[in-house]
Amino acid sequence: MERISKTYLSLSSGNPEPSEADLVFTRRMVECGEMMGIEVLDHFIVGNKKYLSLKEYGII
């Protein structure tokens, strides 16, 4: 199985808290990866010198 080691989203608002759209996108990215045999290891949202790991958040 192939792996995507990093994906990230940089927000101009500076707030790294995930929106509902971010969560939907991440879930779809993981589902598409599974169909293609690609494991998504994490997805980071970056803003205002902070970041949020969606793996640590429990989404991935």
N, CA, C and O atoms as a CHARMM CRD file, in Angstrom:
* protein
*
  240
    1    1 MET  N      0.84300  -1.17200   0.00000 PROA 1      0.00000
    2    1 MET  CA     0.00000   0.00000   0.00000 PROA 1      0.00000
    3    1 MET  C      0.89200   1.24100   0.00000 PROA 1      0.00000
    4    1 MET  O      1.84500   1.33000   0.77400 PROA 1      0.00000
    5    2 GLU  N      0.58100   2.17300  -0.85600 PROA 2      0.00000
    6    2 GLU  CA     1.28800   3.46100  -0.88800 PROA 2      0.00000
    7    2 GLU  C      0.79900   4.31300   0.28200 PROA 2      0.00000
    8    2 GLU  O     -0.26500   4.06700   0.85100 PROA 2      0.00000
    9    3 ARG  N      1.60200   5.32200   0.62600 PROA 3      0.00000
   10    3 ARG  CA     1.22400   6.21300   1.72800 PROA 3      0.00000
   11    3 ARG  C      1.39800   7.66500   1.33400 PROA 3      0.00000
   12    3 ARG  O      2.35100   8.02700   0.64300 PROA 3      0.00000
   13    4 ILE  N      0.48000   8.48000   1.77400 PROA 4      0.00000
   14    4 ILE  CA     0.64200   9.92600   1.70300 PROA 4      0.00000
   15    4 ILE  C      1.07500  10.33000   3.10100 PROA 4      0.00000
   16    4 ILE  O      0.32100  10.17400   4.06200 PROA 4      0.00000
   17    5 SER  N      2.28200  10.84600   3.21200 PROA 5      0.00000
   18    5 SER  CA     2.79300  11.13300   4.54500 PROA 5      0.00000
   19    5 SER  C      2.31900  12.46800   5.08800 PROA 5      0.00000
   20    5 SER  O      2.19100  12.62600   6.30200 PROA 5      0.00000
   21    6 LYS  N      2.05200  13.44200   4.20500 PROA 6      0.00000
   22    6 LYS  CA     1.66800  14.76500   4.70000 PROA 6      0.00000
   23    6 LYS  C      0.65600  15.40000   3.76200 PROA 6      0.00000
   24    6 LYS  O      0.83000  15.38900   2.54300 PROA 6      0.00000
   25    7 THR  N     -0.36700  15.93300   4.31900 PROA 7      0.00000
   26    7 THR  CA    -1.23100  16.86800   3.60400 PROA 7      0.00000
   27    7 THR  C     -1.46400  18.00800   4.57800 PROA 7      0.00000
   28    7 THR  O     -1.47100  17.79800   5.79100 PROA 7      0.00000
   29    8 TYR  N     -1.65200  19.18800   4.06700 PROA 8      0.00000
   30    8 TYR  CA    -1.91500  20.29900   4.98000 PROA 8      0.00000
   31    8 TYR  C     -2.74600  21.35300   4.30100 PROA 8      0.00000
   32    8 TYR  O     -2.79300  21.44400   3.07500 PROA 8      0.00000
   33    9 LEU  N     -3.39900  22.14500   5.11600 PROA 9      0.00000
   34    9 LEU  CA    -4.24000  23.24300   4.67400 PROA 9      0.00000
   35    9 LEU  C     -3.82100  24.46600   5.46900 PROA 9      0.00000
   36    9 LEU  O     -3.87200  24.45400   6.69900 PROA 9      0.00000
   37   10 SER  N     -3.41000  25.51500   4.78300 PROA 10     0.00000
   38   10 SER  CA    -3.01900  26.75300   5.44500 PROA 10     0.00000
   39   10 SER  C     -4.18200  27.73200   5.35800 PROA 10     0.00000
   40   10 SER  O     -4.67700  28.01900   4.26800 PROA 10     0.00000
   41   11 LEU  N     -4.61200  28.23700   6.49300 PROA 11     0.00000
   42   11 LEU  CA    -5.78200  29.11900   6.54500 PROA 11     0.00000
   43   11 LEU  C     -5.38100  30.57200   6.72400 PROA 11     0.00000
   44   11 LEU  O     -4.54700  30.89800   7.56800 PROA 11     0.00000
   45   12 SER  N     -5.97600  31.43300   5.93100 PROA 12     0.00000
   46   12 SER  CA    -5.68300  32.85600   6.05200 PROA 12     0.00000
   47   12 SER  C     -6.30300  33.44700   7.31200 PROA 12     0.00000
   48   12 SER  O     -5.85000  34.48400   7.79700 PROA 12     0.00000
   49   13 SER  N     -7.34000  32.79300   7.84900 PROA 13     0.00000
   50   13 SER  CA    -7.98300  33.31100   9.05800 PROA 13     0.00000
   51   13 SER  C     -7.09300  33.15900  10.28600 PROA 13     0.00000
   52   13 SER  O     -7.28000  33.86200  11.27900 PROA 13     0.00000
   53   14 GLY  N     -6.13300  32.25000  10.22400 PROA 14     0.00000
   54   14 GLY  CA    -5.24000  32.03400  11.34400 PROA 14     0.00000
   55   14 GLY  C     -5.76600  31.05600  12.38100 PROA 14     0.00000
   56   14 GLY  O     -5.04000  30.69000  13.30600 PROA 14     0.00000
   57   15 ASN  N     -7.01100  30.62600  12.24500 PROA 15     0.00000
   58   15 ASN  CA    -7.61400  29.70500  13.20600 PROA 15     0.00000
   59   15 ASN  C     -7.46400  28.27100  12.69400 PROA 15     0.00000
   60   15 ASN  O     -8.06600  27.91400  11.68200 PROA 15     0.00000
   61   16 PRO  N     -6.66100  27.43900  13.38600 PROA 16     0.00000
   62   16 PRO  CA    -6.46700  26.08300  12.90600 PROA 16     0.00000
   63   16 PRO  C     -7.58700  25.10800  13.28700 PROA 16     0.00000
   64   16 PRO  O     -7.47900  23.91600  12.99900 PROA 16     0.00000
   65   17 GLU  N     -8.63700  25.58000  13.91500 PROA 17     0.00000
   66   17 GLU  CA    -9.76100  24.70700  14.26700 PROA 17     0.00000
   67   17 GLU  C    -10.45900  24.25400  12.97600 PROA 17     0.00000
   68   17 GLU  O    -10.77700  25.09600  12.13600 PROA 17     0.00000
   69   18 PRO  N    -10.70500  22.94600  12.79500 PROA 18     0.00000
   70   18 PRO  CA   -11.28900  22.47300  11.53900 PROA 18     0.00000
   71   18 PRO  C    -12.75300  22.87600  11.39200 PROA 18     0.00000
   72   18 PRO  O    -13.53200  22.81100  12.34300 PROA 18     0.00000
   73   19 SER  N    -13.10600  23.29100  10.18500 PROA 19     0.00000
   74   19 SER  CA   -14.51000  23.57300   9.87500 PROA 19     0.00000
   75   19 SER  C    -15.17600  22.26200   9.46900 PROA 19     0.00000
   76   19 SER  O    -14.49800  21.25300   9.27500 PROA 19     0.00000
   77   20 GLU  N    -16.47900  22.27500   9.34400 PROA 20     0.00000
   78   20 GLU  CA   -17.19100  21.08500   8.87500 PROA 20     0.00000
   79   20 GLU  C    -16.71200  20.70400   7.47500 PROA 20     0.00000
   80   20 GLU  O    -16.57600  19.52000   7.16600 PROA 20     0.00000
   81   21 ALA  N    -16.45500  21.70600   6.62800 PROA 21     0.00000
   82   21 ALA  CA   -15.95100  21.43300   5.28200 PROA 21     0.00000
   83   21 ALA  C    -14.57700  20.75800   5.33000 PROA 21     0.00000
   84   21 ALA  O    -14.30000  19.86700   4.52800 PROA 21     0.00000
   85   22 ASP  N    -13.71900  21.17500   6.26100 PROA 22     0.00000
   86   22 ASP  CA   -12.40700  20.53700   6.42600 PROA 22     0.00000
   87   22 ASP  C    -12.56300  19.06700   6.80200 PROA 22     0.00000
   88   22 ASP  O    -11.85800  18.20500   6.27900 PROA 22     0.00000
   89   23 LEU  N    -13.48800  18.79300   7.70800 PROA 23     0.00000
   90   23 LEU  CA   -13.70900  17.42100   8.16400 PROA 23     0.00000
   91   23 LEU  C    -14.26500  16.55200   7.04200 PROA 23     0.00000
   92   23 LEU  O    -13.84400  15.40800   6.87000 PROA 23     0.00000
   93   24 VAL  N    -15.21500  17.09800   6.27700 PROA 24     0.00000
   94   24 VAL  CA   -15.78000  16.36500   5.14200 PROA 24     0.00000
   95   24 VAL  C    -14.68800  16.07900   4.11600 PROA 24     0.00000
   96   24 VAL  O    -14.57900  14.95500   3.62600 PROA 24     0.00000
   97   25 PHE  N    -13.88100  17.08700   3.78600 PROA 25     0.00000
   98   25 PHE  CA   -12.79400  16.91000   2.82600 PROA 25     0.00000
   99   25 PHE  C    -11.82900  15.82000   3.28100 PROA 25     0.00000
  100   25 PHE  O    -11.43100  14.96800   2.48700 PROA 25     0.00000
  101   26 THR  N    -11.45900  15.84800   4.54700 PROA 26     0.00000
  102   26 THR  CA   -10.50600  14.87300   5.07400 PROA 26     0.00000
  103   26 THR  C    -11.07900  13.46600   5.00400 PROA 26     0.00000
  104   26 THR  O    -10.38900  12.53400   4.59200 PROA 26     0.00000
  105   27 ARG  N    -12.32400  13.30800   5.40000 PROA 27     0.00000
  106   27 ARG  CA   -12.95100  11.98300   5.32900 PROA 27     0.00000
  107   27 ARG  C    -13.00600  11.47500   3.89600 PROA 27     0.00000
  108   27 ARG  O    -12.75500  10.29600   3.64400 PROA 27     0.00000
  109   28 ARG  N    -13.33100  12.35400   2.96000 PROA 28     0.00000
  110   28 ARG  CA   -13.37300  11.95400   1.54700 PROA 28     0.00000
  111   28 ARG  C    -11.98500  11.60100   1.03100 PROA 28     0.00000
  112   28 ARG  O    -11.82800  10.65000   0.26400 PROA 28     0.00000
  113   29 MET  N    -10.98300  12.36100   1.44700 PROA 29     0.00000
  114   29 MET  CA    -9.61900  12.08100   1.03200 PROA 29     0.00000
  115   29 MET  C     -9.19100  10.69200   1.52500 PROA 29     0.00000
  116   29 MET  O     -8.56000   9.93600   0.78600 PROA 29     0.00000
  117   30 VAL  N     -9.53000  10.36500   2.75500 PROA 30     0.00000
  118   30 VAL  CA    -9.20100   9.05200   3.31300 PROA 30     0.00000
  119   30 VAL  C     -9.95400   7.95300   2.55600 PROA 30     0.00000
  120   30 VAL  O     -9.37200   6.92100   2.22000 PROA 30     0.00000
  121   31 GLU  N    -11.24300   8.17100   2.28900 PROA 31     0.00000
  122   31 GLU  CA   -12.03900   7.18000   1.55700 PROA 31     0.00000
  123   31 GLU  C    -11.48300   6.95400   0.14800 PROA 31     0.00000
  124   31 GLU  O    -11.35600   5.81200  -0.29300 PROA 31     0.00000
  125   32 CYS  N    -11.15500   8.03000  -0.55000 PROA 32     0.00000
  126   32 CYS  CA   -10.58600   7.90100  -1.90000 PROA 32     0.00000
  127   32 CYS  C     -9.24800   7.18200  -1.85000 PROA 32     0.00000
  128   32 CYS  O     -8.95900   6.34100  -2.70100 PROA 32     0.00000
  129   33 GLY  N     -8.43700   7.50500  -0.86400 PROA 33     0.00000
  130   33 GLY  CA    -7.15400   6.83600  -0.70100 PROA 33     0.00000
  131   33 GLY  C     -7.32900   5.34100  -0.49700 PROA 33     0.00000
  132   33 GLY  O     -6.59300   4.53900  -1.07100 PROA 33     0.00000
  133   34 GLU  N     -8.30600   4.96900   0.32100 PROA 34     0.00000
  134   34 GLU  CA    -8.56500   3.54800   0.56000 PROA 34     0.00000
  135   34 GLU  C     -8.93900   2.82900  -0.73200 PROA 34     0.00000
  136   34 GLU  O     -8.49700   1.70500  -0.96600 PROA 34     0.00000
  137   35 MET  N     -9.75600   3.47500  -1.57600 PROA 35     0.00000
  138   35 MET  CA   -10.15800   2.86500  -2.84300 PROA 35     0.00000
  139   35 MET  C     -8.97900   2.66700  -3.78400 PROA 35     0.00000
  140   35 MET  O     -8.97100   1.73700  -4.59100 PROA 35     0.00000
  141   36 MET  N     -7.97200   3.55300  -3.68000 PROA 36     0.00000
  142   36 MET  CA    -6.80200   3.48100  -4.56000 PROA 36     0.00000
  143   36 MET  C     -5.61900   2.77900  -3.91300 PROA 36     0.00000
  144   36 MET  O     -4.55300   2.67200  -4.52100 PROA 36     0.00000
  145   37 GLY  N     -5.79400   2.29900  -2.68700 PROA 37     0.00000
  146   37 GLY  CA    -4.70500   1.62600  -1.99400 PROA 37     0.00000
  147   37 GLY  C     -3.65100   2.57500  -1.46200 PROA 37     0.00000
  148   37 GLY  O     -2.47800   2.21900  -1.34900 PROA 37     0.00000
  149   38 ILE  N     -4.08100   3.79700  -1.13400 PROA 38     0.00000
  150   38 ILE  CA    -3.16600   4.80900  -0.58900 PROA 38     0.00000
  151   38 ILE  C     -3.61000   5.14500   0.83000 PROA 38     0.00000
  152   38 ILE  O     -4.75500   5.54200   1.04900 PROA 38     0.00000
  153   39 GLU  N     -2.71500   4.98900   1.78000 PROA 39     0.00000
  154   39 GLU  CA    -3.03300   5.29600   3.17200 PROA 39     0.00000
  155   39 GLU  C     -2.69400   6.75800   3.48000 PROA 39     0.00000
  156   39 GLU  O     -1.55600   7.18400   3.28000 PROA 39     0.00000
  157   40 VAL  N     -3.65000   7.50900   3.95300 PROA 40     0.00000
  158   40 VAL  CA    -3.41600   8.88700   4.38900 PROA 40     0.00000
  159   40 VAL  C     -3.04600   8.83000   5.86600 PROA 40     0.00000
  160   40 VAL  O     -3.84600   8.39600   6.69500 PROA 40     0.00000
  161   41 LEU  N     -1.84100   9.26500   6.19100 PROA 41     0.00000
  162   41 LEU  CA    -1.35400   9.16000   7.56100 PROA 41     0.00000
  163   41 LEU  C     -1.81000  10.30500   8.45000 PROA 41     0.00000
  164   41 LEU  O     -2.02800  10.10200   9.64400 PROA 41     0.00000
  165   42 ASP  N     -1.96000  11.51000   7.89200 PROA 42     0.00000
  166   42 ASP  CA    -2.38700  12.65100   8.68800 PROA 42     0.00000
  167   42 ASP  C     -2.76500  13.78900   7.74600 PROA 42     0.00000
  168   42 ASP  O     -2.42200  13.77400   6.56400 PROA 42     0.00000
  169   43 HSD  N     -3.46400  14.75600   8.27800 PROA 43     0.00000
  170   43 HSD  CA    -3.84000  15.98600   7.56200 PROA 43     0.00000
  171   43 HSD  C     -3.71600  17.10800   8.57300 PROA 43     0.00000
  172   43 HSD  O     -4.35600  17.07700   9.62400 PROA 43     0.00000
  173   44 PHE  N     -2.89900  18.09500   8.26000 PROA 44     0.00000
  174   44 PHE  CA    -2.64900  19.21300   9.16300 PROA 44     0.00000
  175   44 PHE  C     -3.37000  20.45700   8.68000 PROA 44     0.00000
  176   44 PHE  O     -3.40300  20.74000   7.48200 PROA 44     0.00000
  177   45 ILE  N     -3.94300  21.19600   9.61100 PROA 45     0.00000
  178   45 ILE  CA    -4.48500  22.52300   9.33800 PROA 45     0.00000
  179   45 ILE  C     -3.56900  23.50000  10.05500 PROA 45     0.00000
  180   45 ILE  O     -3.33700  23.37700  11.25800 PROA 45     0.00000
  181   46 VAL  N     -3.04900  24.47300   9.31000 PROA 46     0.00000
  182   46 VAL  CA    -2.04400  25.39900   9.83200 PROA 46     0.00000
  183   46 VAL  C     -2.60300  26.81500   9.79000 PROA 46     0.00000
  184   46 VAL  O     -3.20600  27.22800   8.80000 PROA 46     0.00000
  185   47 GLY  N     -2.39400  27.55400  10.87900 PROA 47     0.00000
  186   47 GLY  CA    -2.81200  28.94300  10.91000 PROA 47     0.00000
  187   47 GLY  C     -2.30600  29.64600  12.14900 PROA 47     0.00000
  188   47 GLY  O     -2.29100  29.06700  13.23500 PROA 47     0.00000
  189   48 ASN  N     -1.89300  30.88700  11.99300 PROA 48     0.00000
  190   48 ASN  CA    -1.48000  31.74800  13.10000 PROA 48     0.00000
  191   48 ASN  C     -0.40800  31.10600  13.99300 PROA 48     0.00000
  192   48 ASN  O     -0.50200  31.13500  15.22000 PROA 48     0.00000
  193   49 LYS  N      0.60800  30.52800  13.34600 PROA 49     0.00000
  194   49 LYS  CA     1.73200  29.88000  14.03500 PROA 49     0.00000
  195   49 LYS  C      1.30200  28.69900  14.90200 PROA 49     0.00000
  196   49 LYS  O      2.00400  28.31900  15.83900 PROA 49     0.00000
  197   50 LYS  N      0.14600  28.12600  14.58300 PROA 50     0.00000
  198   50 LYS  CA    -0.36600  26.94000  15.27300 PROA 50     0.00000
  199   50 LYS  C     -0.74700  25.91400  14.21200 PROA 50     0.00000
  200   50 LYS  O     -0.91300  26.24500  13.03800 PROA 50     0.00000
  201   51 TYR  N     -0.88300  24.66700  14.64300 PROA 51     0.00000
  202   51 TYR  CA    -1.36800  23.64900  13.72700 PROA 51     0.00000
  203   51 TYR  C     -2.28000  22.68300  14.47000 PROA 51     0.00000
  204   51 TYR  O     -2.24300  22.58600  15.69700 PROA 51     0.00000
  205   52 LEU  N     -3.08700  21.98100  13.71600 PROA 52     0.00000
  206   52 LEU  CA    -3.94100  20.94600  14.26500 PROA 52     0.00000
  207   52 LEU  C     -3.76600  19.70500  13.41300 PROA 52     0.00000
  208   52 LEU  O     -3.91800  19.75700  12.19200 PROA 52     0.00000
  209   53 SER  N     -3.44900  18.59700  14.04700 PROA 53     0.00000
  210   53 SER  CA    -3.32800  17.30300  13.37700 PROA 53     0.00000
  211   53 SER  C     -4.68300  16.61800  13.43800 PROA 53     0.00000
  212   53 SER  O     -5.21300  16.38400  14.52400 PROA 53     0.00000
  213   54 LEU  N     -5.25300  16.29200  12.27100 PROA 54     0.00000
  214   54 LEU  CA    -6.54000  15.61200  12.28200 PROA 54     0.00000
  215   54 LEU  C     -6.40400  14.16100  12.73100 PROA 54     0.00000
  216   54 LEU  O     -7.40000  13.53500  13.09400 PROA 54     0.00000
  217   55 LYS  N     -5.19900  13.62100  12.71200 PROA 55     0.00000
  218   55 LYS  CA    -4.97700  12.29600  13.30800 PROA 55     0.00000
  219   55 LYS  C     -5.10500  12.41100  14.82900 PROA 55     0.00000
  220   55 LYS  O     -5.78600  11.60600  15.46500 PROA 55     0.00000
  221   56 GLU  N     -4.45100  13.40600  15.39500 PROA 56     0.00000
  222   56 GLU  CA    -4.54500  13.62000  16.84300 PROA 56     0.00000
  223   56 GLU  C     -5.96700  14.01100  17.26000 PROA 56     0.00000
  224   56 GLU  O     -6.39600  13.71000  18.37400 PROA 56     0.00000
  225   57 TYR  N     -6.68800  14.67700  16.36600 PROA 57     0.00000
  226   57 TYR  CA    -8.07000  15.10200  16.61100 PROA 57     0.00000
  227   57 TYR  C     -9.02500  13.90900  16.56100 PROA 57     0.00000
  228   57 TYR  O    -10.17300  14.00500  16.99600 PROA 57     0.00000
  229   58 GLY  N     -8.53600  12.77100  16.01800 PROA 58     0.00000
  230   58 GLY  CA    -9.34500  11.55500  15.95700 PROA 58     0.00000
  231   58 GLY  C    -10.12700  11.36200  14.67600 PROA 58     0.00000
  232   58 GLY  O    -10.99300  10.48900  14.61500 PROA 58     0.00000
  233   59 ILE  N     -9.84600  12.15400  13.64500 PROA 59     0.00000
  234   59 ILE  CA   -10.56200  12.04600  12.37900 PROA 59     0.00000
  235   59 ILE  C     -9.94300  10.98000  11.47600 PROA 59     0.00000
  236   59 ILE  O    -10.65500  10.27700  10.75900 PROA 59     0.00000
  237   60 ILE  N     -8.63400  10.86600  11.51400 PROA 60     0.00000
  238   60 ILE  CA    -7.93300   9.86900  10.67900 PROA 60     0.00000
  239   60 ILE  C     -7.51200   8.72500  11.57300 PROA 60     0.00000
  240   60 ILE  O     -6.90500   7.76400  11.10100 PROA 60     0.00000
